[in-house]
Amino acid sequence: MSGFDWLKRFLGRSADQGTSDEPMKLIVGLGNPGKKYQDTRHNVGWWVVDHLAGVWRFDGWRKDQNALVSDGRVGGQRVRLIKPQTYMNLSGGILRPYLRRETWSAAKDLLVIVDDVALPVGRFRLRAQGSAGGHNGLKSVEGAVGSQEYPRLRIGVGPGEGRERKGDLADYVLNRMGRSEQQEVEALLPDLLALTETWLTDGAPKAMSLFNQRGDGRPEI
């Protein structure tokens, strides 16, 4: 094992074995488990957390009850990335162990990354709170948290400008993205990384002010 690998494993263990009183940010990518869902529109939240894990050089994904988790530190901040292994409408259940911690707050320590059919592909939007907007994963998170006050990063998967969605909504989000759509989502990853790092250090309001205009496709002033 190289010295770098040993250090990486040591830091990963430190993040996972920190005391329950140590502040920890959770970044939850919503999606459905199983190979048949991995390239679908409903799983773009997983695409983003996979990207974050790679850029931040976190430890590999491991099973933790009903989720896959990857731990590490970003700028000294303890961070856990989570991919629930329940289906979408049960995603909120993975938050129960964290909600029992007195020092943990969904309003400041949780970021949920989710697909949004109301936003065209190639767009994104961060909100500090709000309704589930009909999304079953967000409904489950809201039910677990008992509040709408938690940040969520919505990634557009809706039809592009001038196009209309065909067929049933459930079929649409559970279908694979076309290659051009995937490329549009992948092109967002640098901004989504920067947004998430801003959220970690400065909170949702600052990240919204810096990135939502860009996510809406508007030119920056």
C-alpha positions in Angstrom: 0.0 0.0 0.0 1.4 3.4 -1.0 1.9 6.2 1.6 -0.9 8.2 -0.1 -3.3 5.2 0.0 -2.5 4.7 3.7 -3.1 8.4 4.5 -6.4 8.4 2.5 -7.7 5.4 4.4 -6.6 6.9 7.7 -8.4 10.1 7.0 -11.5 8.3 5.8 -11.6 6.3 9.1 -11.1 9.4 11.1 -14.1 11.0 9.4 -16.3 8.0 9.9 -15.2 7.4 13.5 -15.5 11.1 14.7 -17.6 11.7 17.7 -21.3 12.2 17.3 -20.8 15.7 18.6 -18.5 16.6 15.8 -20.4 18.7 13.1 -21.1 16.7 10.0 -22.6 17.7 6.7 -24.7 15.2 4.8 -25.1 15.4 1.0 -27.8 13.0 -0.1 -28.2 12.1 -3.8 -31.6 10.7 -4.5 -32.1 7.8 -6.9 -33.2 4.2 -7.3 -30.9 1.3 -6.7 -30.1 -1.3 -9.4 -28.3 -1.3 -12.7 -31.5 -0.7 -14.7 -31.9 2.7 -13.1 -28.4 4.0 -13.0 -28.6 6.0 -16.3 -32.2 7.2 -15.9 -33.2 10.8 -15.4 -34.4 10.0 -11.8 -30.9 9.1 -10.8 -29.0 12.3 -11.7 -28.6 13.0 -7.9 -26.4 9.9 -7.8 -24.4 11.1 -10.7 -23.6 14.3 -8.8 -22.5 12.7 -5.6 -20.4 10.2 -7.5 -18.6 13.1 -9.1 -18.1 14.8 -5.7 -16.7 11.6 -4.2 -14.2 11.4 -7.1 -13.1 15.0 -7.0 -12.8 15.1 -3.2 -10.9 11.7 -3.2 -13.2 10.2 -0.6 -13.1 6.6 0.4 -15.0 4.1 -1.7 -18.7 3.6 -1.2 -19.6 1.2 1.6 -22.9 -0.2 2.9 -24.4 1.5 5.9 -27.8 0.1 6.8 -30.1 1.2 3.9 -27.6 3.4 2.1 -24.2 3.5 0.4 -22.0 6.1 2.1 -18.6 7.7 1.4 -16.8 9.7 4.0 -14.1 12.4 4.1 -13.3 15.9 4.8 -13.5 19.1 2.7 -11.5 22.0 4.0 -11.5 20.4 7.4 -15.3 19.9 7.4 -16.5 16.4 8.1 -18.7 15.3 5.1 -20.7 12.2 4.3 -22.1 11.5 0.9 -25.1 9.2 0.8 -27.0 7.2 -1.8 -30.1 5.7 -0.3 -30.6 2.0 -1.3 -34.4 2.1 -0.7 -36.5 3.1 -3.6 -37.2 6.8 -4.1 -40.4 7.1 -2.1 -38.6 5.7 1.0 -35.5 7.8 0.8 -36.1 9.9 3.9 -35.7 6.8 6.2 -31.9 7.0 5.9 -31.9 10.3 7.8 -33.4 8.9 11.1 -30.0 8.2 12.8 -28.8 11.7 12.1 -32.0 13.4 13.2 -31.5 11.8 16.7 -28.3 13.8 17.1 -28.8 17.0 19.1 -26.0 18.8 17.3 -27.3 18.0 13.8 -29.8 20.2 11.9 -31.4 19.5 8.5 -31.7 23.2 7.9 -28.0 23.8 8.0 -26.3 20.3 7.7 -28.3 18.6 5.0 -28.2 19.0 1.2 -30.4 16.9 -1.0 -29.6 16.6 -4.7 -32.5 15.6 -6.8 -33.8 15.5 -10.4 -36.5 18.1 -11.4 -38.7 17.5 -14.5 -40.0 21.1 -14.2 -36.5 22.4 -15.1 -35.1 21.9 -18.6 -32.1 19.7 -18.9 -28.9 21.8 -18.5 -30.4 24.0 -15.7 -30.1 23.7 -11.9 -31.5 25.6 -8.9 -30.7 25.6 -5.2 -33.4 26.3 -2.7 -33.0 26.6 1.1 -36.5 25.4 1.8 -39.8 24.7 0.0 -42.4 22.2 -1.0 -41.6 18.8 -2.5 -43.2 19.9 -5.8 -44.7 16.4 -6.3 -41.3 14.6 -6.1 -41.7 11.4 -4.1 -38.1 11.4 -2.8 -38.5 15.0 -1.4 -41.9 14.0 0.1 -40.1 11.2 1.9 -37.3 13.5 3.1 -39.9 16.1 4.3 -41.8 13.4 6.2 -38.6 12.2 7.9 -37.4 15.7 8.8 -40.8 16.9 9.8 -40.2 20.2 8.0 -39.7 21.8 4.5 -36.7 23.7 5.9 -33.8 21.8 4.3 -31.7 22.8 1.3 -32.3 21.0 -2.0 -30.3 21.2 -5.2 -32.6 20.5 -8.2 -31.0 19.3 -11.4 -33.1 19.8 -14.6 -34.1 16.7 -16.5 -37.1 18.2 -18.3 -37.4 18.6 -22.1 -35.2 21.3 -23.6 -36.5 24.6 -24.9 -39.1 24.1 -27.6 -39.7 20.5 -26.8 -42.5 18.8 -25.0 -42.5 15.8 -22.7 -44.1 12.7 -24.3 -46.0 10.1 -22.4 -46.4 9.4 -18.7 -44.3 11.3 -16.1 -43.2 8.1 -14.3 -42.1 6.6 -17.6 -40.2 9.8 -18.6 -38.1 10.0 -15.4 -37.4 6.3 -15.4 -36.2 6.3 -18.9 -32.5 6.7 -19.8 -31.2 10.0 -20.9 -30.1 10.5 -24.5 -26.4 11.0 -25.0 -26.8 14.8 -25.7 -28.8 15.2 -22.5 -26.2 13.3 -20.5 -23.6 15.7 -21.9 -25.6 18.7 -20.8 -25.8 17.4 -17.3 -22.1 16.5 -17.2 -21.3 20.0 -18.4 -22.9 21.3 -15.1 -20.7 19.3 -12.8 -18.0 22.0 -12.3 -20.6 24.5 -11.3 -22.4 22.0 -9.1 -19.1 21.2 -7.4 -18.3 24.9 -6.7 -21.9 25.4 -5.5 -21.7 22.5 -3.1 -18.3 23.7 -1.7 -19.8 27.2 -1.2 -22.8 25.6 0.7 -20.3 23.7 2.9 -18.4 26.8 3.9 -20.9 29.6 3.7 -24.4 28.1 3.7 -27.3 27.9 1.3 -28.1 31.7 0.9 -24.6 32.5 -0.2 -24.5 29.6 -2.6 -27.9 30.6 -4.0 -26.8 34.2 -4.6 -23.6 33.1 -6.4 -25.0 30.2 -8.6 -28.7 30.3 -9.2 -28.5 32.9 -11.9 -26.0 30.7 -13.7 -28.2 27.7 -13.1 -31.2 29.5 -14.7 -29.1 30.1 -17.8 -29.1 33.9 -17.4 -25.9 35.8 -18.1 -24.1 37.1 -15.1 -24.0 40.8 -14.5 
